[in-house]
Structure formats: C-alpha cells, structure tokens
Amino acid sequence: MAGLDQVRSVNILGATGSVGRSTLDLIARNRDHFEVHALTARRDVDGLAELARKFGAHRAVIGDEACHGRLADALAGTDTEILSGEAAIAEVAGSGVDWTMAAMVGTAGLKPVMRAIEAGGTVALANKESLVSAGALMTSAAAACGTNILPVDSEHNAIYQCFDRARPGSVSRIILTASGGPFRCRSRKEMEKVTPAEAVAHPNWSMGAKISVDSATLMNKGLELIEAFHLFPLPPEALDVVVHPQSVIHSLVEYVDGSVLAQLGAPDMRIPIAYTLAWPERMETPCERLDLVRIGSLGFEAPDLDRFPSLALARIALSQGGAKPAILNAANEIAVASFLESRLGFLDIANVVGEVLAVYEPQAPASIDEVLEIDREARRAATEVTRKFQP
C-alpha cells in the first residue's frame, strides 16, 4: 500500500458486524501493513473467535460476560487474551492503538468511543450514536486529545474528502444525498400499510433492519444532518438534503464562489472504510469501478417532509440542541423496534418520536453518563407513547 511505511496497530470495536467484517476484508488484503490488537463483539462468540484466529488478534473481547467461557474454549490453544464485559471493551478501546474502527451499534458504543478518542490516534467513526447523542462531548475531547475523527458513513466520508478543512470559511453549504428509500414514490395513504419486510428491502444498500427502516423514513438522513453539524464547522441552516435515487453521488460541498465538489463511487462501504484505514494515503480496494456511461443519468429531487416527517423532526432537534438529538435517537430506536415487531404502524414511527421530543425537556448533558441517563429516560417515555399508537 503506497505511502504507509509503518505497521499500524488497530482495534475494531464491533468486529463481527458488516462494517467490522468489511474492515477486516481490507486488512486481509494488506496484512503487512496492519497489526490487529483487539477485536470486540457483543454476543457473536463464533464469529469473534473465527476472526481472532484468522488475524492473530492479541485480545478478543465479548460484551456479554455470560459468553466468556465459550469464547475461551473457542480460542483455546491461541495466544489471544480473552476478556468480557462492557468495562473490558472500554478498556481495550482506550489502549492507545494507532487506528480504531468504532463500529459498535447503539449507545453501548458511547463509552468505548470516548475512551478511544481520549487515547489519541485516529478513530474511524461508524457509531452514529456517538455524534448524534454526544457530539459536543466527543468533538471537544478529540480537540483536547489531538485525535483525528474520520467519518465512515458514506455521506460524511464524501464530505470529508471534498471539504477544505484548511479554509472552512470558503464553504457555503453541505448537501447530503439520500436514496429516498423504498417508498420514495408512495403516497402517505399507501405507506399506512407498509410491512417490516417491505421497509427493510433497501433498493441500493445492504444494511441491517434498523438502519434500513431509518432509510425508509428518512430518519437516517436527519441523524446524518446532526452528525454533519458536529463534524464540519457550518451552522444548521447550511446543511441540506437532496434525494438522489441512484446513490452514486454520496454528498456534495458547495463553496462561496459557486463551485460544487462531489464524491462519487459504487455503493460499497469498503470505499469509505478504505479511505479512513489508509488516511492520509489511499489504498486499493476490490470494489466495483464506477461506469457513468452504463448508469446513463443521475436524478435529484427535494425531500417531501409531509410524507417523511422524520427528517423535519431531526431538523427541529438539531436547531433546539442540548439533549434533543439524544432524545430523538432513543425514541426513534424504540419506535422502529416496535414497528419491526409489527406492534406499530410505519407512519406512527414519526408520531412517537415527535411526541417524546415535545414532552421530555432535560438539560444538556455534561458527561457520557448524563447522555446515557437521558437515553434511558427517553426510551422509557417512548415505550409509554408507543402503547398509545398500538392497535
């Protein structure tokens, strides 16, 4: 890999998920340049053991302490140190490696991500909750510790590649692209009867059920607006969203002179992951190359906030600031889980989130523990509100 003349030590938090495995796929193609220090997983013992053996990980950490014995048995005869529990994940996250992939799902990733940031180095951030729920805390810690936060989401990674960080005042607008999801052309009446199976069938990306539903409601784009606010020095009114069904342009940056820079690529998460893994250099990937002639044309349209009110709710949470983004995220997770269990209608996801945002008014969090307490209370409130909408 051109330009990388030293072996980098890496931690992968959430190694058995899709982002973690994609990261390890790239590392496997460049084994001489990376040393796997620690891999973590929540409960996937078999997957974690397989990866720890394959990559010779120094440490393997399973979040569920009840799985410790199984992991120890699976890695018997290796030199891998076996640890378990949330505290152990936070411990290895703060071990001071060169590069950390933060791909844990949910608020369980907040403390490990903060520990990784406080340890310095580079943190490749795929844990959406870190910036949505605790963005000010995370970015302040990164500035104090000299940590580079590199976004892994394709949209923010695209912006990062196009954004002039040396002259941020030259940027006038950031434009996030959204595929529009599977219901882009459906009316509200048609969406009343949407099933979980329909909602998780994303037209362009292969994703988990929860994020697929967020794409279908456009909440994912709302959460990404909040992330962008913390990653890039622009006010909320300079952050826009445009629907781009082909998912070829991943985001755009507009400059004060009218120039617009865009990052394009195939919809493959290994492209943004590779950018963070090799940064500030570049590395080869096995990803499909973009064939614009075959694609033929690219389309754009404004998001419809009447049919997709979740995006509007996210803008409200961003403008109000404080604890509101954390509340938005927590309430949405509860509502989406209820929808996936067929206990809530698709359109009621936004209704639940909107009501919780309106009734819960805590102070802005001053620590990760306070963020987690706000998250717990918002989930409790959302659970109560969800019952009102259940048939």
C-alpha positions in Angstrom: 0.0 0.0 0.0 1.7 3.1 -1.2 2.7 5.7 1.4 2.2 3.6 4.5 5.7 2.9 5.7 4.9 1.7 9.2 2.8 -1.1 10.5 -0.4 0.4 12.2 -1.9 -1.2 15.3 -5.7 -1.4 15.0 -8.7 -2.1 17.2 -12.0 -3.0 15.7 -15.0 -2.4 18.0 -17.9 -4.4 16.6 -15.7 -6.7 14.5 -18.4 -9.2 13.6 -20.9 -6.7 12.1 -20.9 -5.7 8.5 -18.6 -2.7 8.9 -16.2 -4.7 11.1 -16.0 -7.5 8.6 -15.6 -5.1 5.6 -12.7 -3.5 7.5 -11.1 -6.9 8.1 -11.6 -7.8 4.5 -9.4 -4.8 3.5 -6.8 -5.6 6.2 -6.6 -9.2 4.9 -5.6 -7.8 1.5 -2.8 -5.7 3.2 -1.7 -7.9 6.1 1.9 -6.5 6.1 0.6 -3.0 7.0 -1.7 -3.7 10.0 -1.4 -5.5 13.3 -4.7 -6.4 14.9 -4.5 -5.6 18.6 -8.1 -6.1 19.7 -11.4 -7.3 18.3 -14.7 -7.0 20.1 -18.3 -8.3 19.7 -21.4 -8.2 21.7 -22.5 -11.8 21.7 -21.2 -13.4 18.5 -18.8 -15.8 20.0 -18.2 -18.0 17.0 -17.7 -15.0 14.7 -15.3 -13.3 17.1 -13.3 -16.5 17.6 -13.0 -17.1 13.9 -11.8 -13.6 13.2 -9.4 -13.5 16.2 -7.8 -16.7 15.0 -7.6 -15.6 11.4 -6.0 -12.2 12.2 -3.9 -13.3 15.2 -5.6 -10.7 17.5 -3.8 -10.0 20.7 -7.1 -9.6 22.6 -10.7 -10.7 21.9 -13.5 -9.1 24.0 -17.1 -10.3 24.2 -19.5 -7.9 25.6 -21.8 -10.4 27.3 -19.9 -11.8 30.3 -22.0 -15.0 30.2 -20.2 -15.8 26.9 -16.7 -15.7 28.4 -16.4 -19.4 28.8 -17.5 -20.2 25.3 -15.0 -17.7 23.9 -12.2 -19.1 26.0 -13.0 -22.6 24.7 -13.2 -21.4 21.1 -9.8 -19.7 21.4 -8.0 -22.4 23.4 -4.5 -23.0 22.2 -4.0 -19.5 20.8 -2.1 -16.6 22.3 -5.2 -14.4 22.3 -6.1 -12.9 25.6 -9.9 -13.3 26.3 -11.8 -10.6 28.1 -15.5 -10.0 28.7 -17.9 -7.3 29.8 -18.6 -3.7 28.8 -15.8 -2.4 31.1 -13.4 -4.6 29.2 -14.5 -3.2 25.8 -13.9 0.3 27.2 -10.5 -0.7 28.5 -9.2 -2.1 25.2 -10.8 0.9 23.4 -8.5 3.2 25.4 -5.4 1.1 24.9 -3.8 3.7 22.6 -3.5 2.0 19.2 -2.8 3.9 16.0 -6.3 3.4 14.5 -9.7 2.4 15.9 -12.7 1.3 13.9 -15.7 2.3 16.1 -18.5 0.1 14.6 -20.4 -0.9 17.8 -24.1 -0.4 17.4 -26.2 1.8 19.7 -25.4 3.7 22.8 -23.3 0.8 24.1 -20.6 2.3 21.9 -20.6 5.7 23.6 -18.1 4.9 26.5 -15.7 2.9 24.3 -15.7 5.6 21.6 -15.0 8.3 24.2 -12.1 6.1 25.6 -10.7 5.7 22.1 -10.9 9.4 21.5 -9.2 10.2 24.8 -6.4 7.8 23.9 -5.5 9.7 20.8 -4.6 8.4 17.4 -7.2 8.0 14.7 -10.8 7.0 15.3 -12.8 5.8 12.2 -16.4 6.5 13.4 -19.2 4.3 12.3 -21.2 4.5 15.6 -23.9 7.1 14.7 -25.0 7.5 18.3 -21.6 9.0 19.3 -22.2 12.2 17.4 -26.0 12.3 17.4 -26.3 11.8 21.2 -23.0 13.2 22.5 -21.5 15.2 19.6 -20.3 18.2 21.6 -18.6 16.0 24.2 -16.9 13.8 21.6 -15.6 16.6 19.4 -14.4 18.6 22.5 -12.5 15.5 23.7 -11.0 15.0 20.2 -9.7 18.5 20.1 -8.2 18.3 23.6 -6.5 15.0 22.9 -5.4 15.6 19.3 -7.5 12.8 18.0 -8.4 12.6 14.3 -12.1 11.6 13.9 -12.6 10.2 10.4 -16.3 9.5 9.4 -17.1 6.1 7.9 -20.7 6.8 6.8 -20.5 7.2 3.0 -22.1 10.6 3.2 -19.9 12.1 5.8 -16.8 10.4 4.3 -17.7 12.0 1.0 -18.0 15.5 2.6 -14.7 14.9 4.4 -13.0 14.2 1.1 -14.4 17.4 -0.5 -14.3 19.8 2.4 -11.4 22.3 2.6 -10.5 21.9 6.2 -7.7 24.5 6.0 -10.2 27.2 4.8 -13.6 26.3 6.2 -14.8 29.8 5.6 -14.8 29.2 1.9 -17.5 26.6 2.2 -21.1 27.9 2.0 -23.2 24.7 2.1 -23.1 20.9 2.6 -25.5 18.8 0.6 -26.2 15.3 1.9 -27.7 12.9 -0.6 -30.4 10.4 0.2 -31.6 7.5 -1.9 -35.2 8.2 -0.8 -35.6 4.6 0.3 -38.1 2.0 -1.0 -41.1 4.3 -0.5 -39.9 7.4 -2.3 -42.8 7.3 -4.8 -45.5 6.1 -2.4 -48.3 8.3 -1.0 -48.9 8.6 2.7 -52.1 6.5 2.2 -50.0 3.7 0.6 -47.4 3.9 3.4 -50.1 3.3 6.1 -50.0 -0.4 5.2 -46.2 -0.8 4.8 -44.8 -4.0 6.4 -41.5 -4.6 8.1 -40.4 -6.8 5.2 -41.0 -4.1 2.7 -39.3 -1.5 4.8 -36.0 -3.4 5.2 -35.7 -4.0 1.4 -33.4 -1.1 0.6 -33.1 -0.5 -3.2 -29.3 0.2 -3.2 -27.5 -0.7 0.0 -27.2 -4.0 2.0 -27.9 -2.9 5.6 -29.3 -4.1 8.9 -33.0 -4.0 9.6 -33.0 -0.9 11.9 -30.9 1.3 9.6 -33.0 0.1 6.6 -36.2 1.3 8.3 -34.4 4.6 9.1 -33.6 5.0 5.4 -37.3 4.3 4.6 -38.5 7.0 6.9 -35.6 9.4 6.0 -34.7 9.5 9.7 -31.2 8.3 8.8 -30.7 11.5 6.8 -31.9 13.5 9.8 -29.4 11.8 12.1 -26.7 12.4 9.4 -27.5 16.1 9.5 -26.8 16.2 13.2 -23.6 14.3 12.7 -22.5 16.7 9.9 -23.1 19.6 12.3 -20.6 18.2 14.7 -18.1 17.1 12.1 -17.9 20.2 10.0 -17.9 23.9 11.1 -21.1 25.1 9.5 -24.4 26.2 11.0 -27.5 24.0 10.8 -29.0 26.3 8.1 -26.1 25.5 5.8 -26.8 21.8 5.9 -29.1 20.5 3.1 -30.5 17.2 1.9 -31.3 16.2 -1.7 -32.9 12.9 -2.8 -30.6 11.1 -5.3 -32.1 7.7 -6.0 -29.1 6.2 -7.7 -26.8 6.6 -4.7 -23.8 7.3 -6.9 -23.1 10.8 -5.6 -22.5 10.3 -1.9 -22.6 14.0 -0.9 -21.6 17.5 -2.1 -19.8 20.5 -0.8 -20.7 24.0 -2.2 -18.2 26.8 -2.0 -18.7 30.6 -1.8 -17.7 31.1 -5.4 -20.5 28.7 -6.6 -18.2 25.7 -7.2 -19.6 22.4 -6.0 -17.4 19.4 -5.3 -18.9 15.9 -5.1 -17.6 12.5 -4.3 -18.9 9.6 -6.4 -18.5 5.9 -6.1 -20.2 2.5 -6.2 -22.5 1.8 -3.1 -19.9 -0.3 -1.3 -18.9 0.5 2.3 -15.4 -0.7 1.7 -14.6 2.5 -0.2 -15.2 4.9 2.7 -13.6 2.4 5.1 -10.5 2.2 3.0 -10.2 5.9 2.9 -10.1 6.0 6.7 -7.9 3.0 7.0 -5.2 4.3 4.8 -5.6 8.1 5.6 -3.9 10.3 4.7 -2.8 8.0 1.9 -5.1 5.8 -0.4 -5.3 2.1 -0.7 -6.6 -0.2 -3.5 -9.9 -1.9 -3.0 -11.7 -4.8 -4.8 -14.8 -2.6 -5.2 -16.7 -2.2 -8.5 -15.5 0.8 -10.5 -18.0 3.5 -11.4 -19.3 3.2 -15.0 -21.1 6.5 -15.7 -21.9 5.6 -19.3 -23.7 2.5 -18.1 -25.5 4.5 -15.4 -26.6 6.9 -18.1 -28.2 9.6 -16.0 -28.5 10.8 -12.4 -31.7 12.1 -10.8 -32.3 14.6 -8.0 -35.4 15.8 -6.1 -36.3 17.6 -2.9 -37.3 15.5 0.1 -41.0 15.6 0.8 -41.4 16.5 4.5 -45.1 15.8 4.5 -44.6 12.2 3.6 -41.3 11.8 5.5 -41.8 13.9 8.7 -38.8 12.2 10.5 -36.4 14.4 8.6 -38.3 17.5 9.8 -38.2 16.2 13.4 -34.4 15.8 13.2 -34.0 19.4 12.0 -36.1 20.5 15.0 -33.9 18.5 17.4 -30.7 19.9 15.7 -32.0 23.5 16.0 -33.0 23.1 19.6 -29.7 21.4 20.5 -28.9 20.3 24.1 -30.4 16.9 24.9 -32.9 16.9 22.0 -30.7 14.9 19.5 -30.2 12.2 22.1 -33.9 12.1 22.8 -34.6 11.9 19.0 -32.3 9.0 18.6 -33.5 7.0 21.6 -37.2 7.5 20.8 -36.7 6.5 17.2 -34.9 3.3 18.2 -37.9 2.3 20.4 -40.4 3.2 17.7 -38.5 1.3 15.0 -38.2 -1.8 17.2 -41.9 -1.7 17.8 -42.6 -1.4 14.0 -40.2 -4.3 13.2 -42.2 -6.4 15.7 -45.4 -5.4 13.9 -46.6 -3.6 17.0 -46.6 -0.1 15.4 -47.6 1.3 12.0 -44.9 2.7 9.7 -46.2 6.2 9.8 -46.5 6.1 13.6 -42.8 5.9 14.0 -42.5 9.6 13.4 -45.6 10.2 15.6 -43.9 8.5 18.6 -40.7 10.4 18.1 -42.5 13.8 17.8 -44.5 13.3 21.0 -41.4 12.3 23.0 -39.5 15.3 21.7 -42.4 17.5 22.8 -42.8 16.2 26.4 -39.2 15.4 27.5 -37.1 18.5 28.3 -33.9 17.6 30.2 -30.9 19.9 30.5 -28.0 19.5 28.0 -25.7 16.6 29.1 -22.3 17.4 30.6 -20.9 13.8 30.5 -21.4 10.5 28.8 -23.2 9.2 32.0 -25.7 12.0 31.6 -26.2 11.2 28.0 -26.9 7.6 28.9 -29.4 8.6 31.5 -31.2 10.9 29.0 -31.2 8.0 26.6 -32.7 5.6 29.2 -35.5 8.1 30.1 -36.3 8.8 26.5 -36.6 5.1 25.8 -38.9 4.7 28.8 -41.0 7.7 27.6 -41.1 6.3 24.0 -42.2 2.9 25.2 -45.2 4.6 27.0 -46.1 6.7 24.0 -45.8 3.7 21.6 -48.6 1.9 23.5 -51.0 4.8 22.6 -50.5 4.1 18.9 -50.7 0.3 19.0 -53.8 -1.3 17.5 
